Amino acid sequence: MTSSRFAFPPPGDAIFLTDGGLETTLVFHDGIDLPCFAAFPLLRSEEGRERLENYFTPYIRTAVERDVGFILDTPTWRANADWGAKLDVSVEDLSELNREAVRWAAGLRDRLSDTRERILINGVVGPRGDGYRADAQMSAEEAQAYHAPQVEAFREGGADMVSAVTMNYAEEAIGIARAAEALGLPVVISFTVETDGRLATGETLRSAIERTDRDTGHIPAYYMINCAHPSHFDDILSGRDEWIRRIRGLRANASAKSHAELDESTELDPGDPDDLARHYRRLRERMTQLSVLGGCCGTDHRHVAAICEACVPASGGAV
């Protein structure tokens, strides 16, 4: 792990922002064609890297201005072997692009912040299959072997941490956690849920978190929820059970539509940034450990700025 003055996981009173919906912003706001919804090929050109920099810059500046941390994701949610093959990217090129994604993010951090230790470089691992459907299911052992090359590329590039994002069944999350542990990188697991608060397999979020912790020996630094609207999971996050306290981050969708409805949408549903921010504030009032705040599909800088305004004191968070 690169040098940082933050403990990992960060202490509970240290606020970190993230970005919003990278792919939905690039496609629907910027009009960029992303085959297979993959952003990592943009790293291959100067124009593509400029597009990515223009996207991330306002988020980082907000974090700097508000004196909070920032978790800077690599644009690698689709940068695994199956999606790479669909995009005609060789295994060798894929590994180099994953390394380059970390180096690119580190360069952006250094250009936009005088205190580089406030920004953590996060290697993003996405699902092998579709994030909205639990297809291509693997055993934990198969998932570890499958995702290890991408995690290894992040380590070689100098990432601070790894996050498994939009996980919809526990075995894949367990495998990624074990791969990160074997390669010496801190790992975060982010599950996505349907409108009933359950994973696509029907497993409860509680069961998925507890099973992942049990089968990995509590490897994940913390858990997150992403790619679902707060109204889909708000009612299951009551109480102070240990599994709820393990959830430290939230990256919600702008829209309250189901995954199936979003999959069929031809227009972006941006929701209401202020209403989304109010959801975050209410959740954080009872889940005081929530310290990583950002967005997912349909959100842009407006949403994350509103979330920051609602949840972080104007004088800055404790970092």
N, C-alpha and C positions, 0 to 999 in steps of 0.2 A: 504493500500500500504506500502511496506517495505521502510525503510529509503533510500533516494537517494538525492544527492545534485543537480540533474537535475530537473528542472521544467518539468511538464508533461502537454501538449506535450513539448518536448525539444525545446529550442529556435532555430530559423531558422539557426543559424550559427554553431550549434552543430551537428557534423557528427556521425552517428551510422552505423556500418556495421551489416549485418546479415549473416547467412550461405547461402548455395546454394540449390541444389536439393537433399535433404536428401534421399528420397526414391529411386530416380534414381541412385544416387551414390551407395547406399547399394546394389541395385539389379544388376546394370550393371558393376560397377567397383569392388565391393567386392564379388559378387556372392552369396549374401544372399537371400534366399527365403522369400518373404514378402507376405503371403496370403492377398488378398484384398488390397494390397499396403499399409499395416498397419505396422508402425514402433513401435507403443507403446508396443506390446507384448515382444519386446526385453528387456524391463525393468524387466521382470520376472526372468532373469538369469544373473549371473555374466558375462558370456561370451557376452550376449547381451548388457549389460551396458558398457562393455569394447569396443564393436564395436561402440556404440554411442559416447563414449568419444573420441575414435580415430578419428571419423568423425569430431566432433566439435572443437577439440583442435587446428588445424592449423588456423581456422578462428579466434578464440579468440586470439591466439598469434599474428596474424596480426594486430588486433585492438589494442592490448596492445603496440606492437612495434610502431605503427603509432600514438599512443596517441589519439585515438578516442574511442567513446563508442561502445558498442556491445549490440544488442538485441538478447538474447539467447532464442530460441524457445524450448518449450517442444515438444517431438515427438508424438503429440496427434492429428494430423490432422484427423485420422480415429477413434478416441476414443469416439464415441458417441453410442447411444443405438442401432441403426440399424446395424452399422458395427460391434459393439461388439457382437450382436446376431449371425451374420454370422460367427464370429470367435469363437462362443461358450464361450463367456466371460459374466459372470453374471453381472447384474446391480450393485451389491455390489462390485464385483471385479473391475468393470470398474471405479467406483468412487474412489476406493483406488489406482488404477493405475494412474488416473489423478492427485491425490494428490501426489503420489510417483514421478510422472514426474516432478513436481515443486521442490520437495525436492532434487531429483537427479540433476536437473539443478543448483540449488543453491549450492550444494556440488561441482559440477564441477567449477562453478564460483569462489568459495572460494579457490580451489586448484590452479587455473591458474592465478588469479589476486590478487595483494596485495591491490588494491583499489576496493572493491566490488561494490561501488556505480557507477562505470563506466559501469557495466553490468546489464541490466534490464532483469528480468525473465519474459518471455512472454508466457502465456497460450494460446496455439493455438487451435482454434475451426475451424473445417472443415465443409463442407456442409453435410447435412443429406444424400443427394443422391450423384450422380456422379458429380465431379467437372467440367467435360467437357459437361454435359448435364443438362438442367434445369428440371430434373425429381423430383419426390416426392415434388412438390411445396406445400408450406404451406402458410397460412395467417401469418401476422406479429404476431398475438396473439398466434397462434399455434407454431410458431418458437421460441417465447420467452419461452413458457412452455417446449418445447422439449429440448432446449439447456441450460436452467437454471441449471440443475444438474451438467453439466460439468463445467460451469462457477463457480458454488458454490464450487466444488471440488478444482478448482484453487485458489479461495480465501482462503479456509481452508488450502491449502498447502503453502500459503504465496506468491503467484505471485504478481509481480509489476503491471501487465497489462494483457489485453486479446486482441488477434487479431483474427478476423473472416477472414479466408484466403480462396481464390478461390471461392468467392461468385459470383454466376451467375444469381441471380435475387434479386430484392431489398427487398422483403418482409422478406426473411430469414435474410438479413443483419439488417433490422430494428428490428426484434425480438431479435437478439443477442445483439444489442446495448442496447435495453431496459432491457434485462436480466442483462447485466453488470452494467448498471446504478442502477438497483434495488439492486444489491449485492455490490455496492460501489467500483467497479474496473474501471479504465480507459480502454477505448476500442478503437481499431483501426479497420476499415473496409477495406478489400482489395478485390476489384472486379477483375474478369478475363474477358477478351474480346476475341471475335473471330477475324479473319483476317481483318474484316471490321471495327474494333474498337467498335462494339456493343456487348452487353451481349448476351448470348445464346437465350434469349427470344426475341431478336430483339430491346430491349430498348437501347437507347443511354447511354453512360457512364455519360454524363451530367445529363440526366434525373434521372438515378439511384442515383447519388450523391445528387442532389437537392431534390429528393423525400425522401431519407433517412434522410437528414438534416431537412427537413420540418416536417416529421412525427415523429421525435425523439426530436425535439427542439435542434438540433445541438449537440447531445450527443457524436458522435465520436470525439476523439481528433484530428484525421486527417484520410485521406484516402490513400490507396495504390493501385497499379496495380500489379498483379502477374500472372504468368503462361501464358504469351503471349510475343511474341518477340516485341521489340520496333518498328519494321516496321509495326506492326499491329495497332499501336495507335499513332504513332508520329504525323501524320497530323491532328489529332483532338485536340492536346494539344498546340495550338497556341493562343496567346492573353493573357490577364490578367484577364479574367472573374473570379468571385469569386469561382466557382466550380473547376476551374483549380488550383487556389491557395490553395484549400483544400487538394490537392494531395501532400503529403509530402514524400512518399516512393515508391520505385520501386524494384520489384523482378522479373526480366524478364526471359523467357526461353532462353536457348542457341540456340535453333533451330527456324528458321522462318517458320517451317511447321505448318499447321493448327492443331487444337485439334483432328480432325478426323484422320488425317495422323499420329499424334503421338500415338493415341490410337491403331493403327494397326501396329505400328513399332515393330519389334523384335530386333532391334539394336539401340543403343543410338546414337543420333545425337548431338555431343558436340559443333557444330558450330565453331566459331573462337573467342576465349576469347578477343583478342585485338580489333576485330571489334565490339564486343558487348560493350566493354569499351568505344569505340569511340561514340557509340550511346548514352550511359549514359552521357558522357561529353557534347555532343551537347544538350541533353535535359536539363541538369543542367545549361547550359549557359543561357538558356531562362526561365527556371523554377528554379530560385535561391532558392526557398523554399525546393527543394528536398534535404533531409538530411538523409534519411534512405535508404541505398544502399545494395543490396544483389542479390541473384539469385533464380531461381526456376528450373524447370525440365531441366535436361541435364547439368546444371552448377555444377562445383565443386570449390575447393579452387583456382584453377588457374584463373577462371573467376572472382571471387570476388577480388582476389589480383590484377588483371588487372584493374578492375573497381576502386579499391582504388587508384592505381597508376595514373589513368587518372583523377580522380575527387578530390583527397585529396592532398594538398601540402605536399611535403616530410617532411616538418618540423612538420607535424601533423595538424589535424583539430582543430577548436576552440570548446572545450568542457567545 
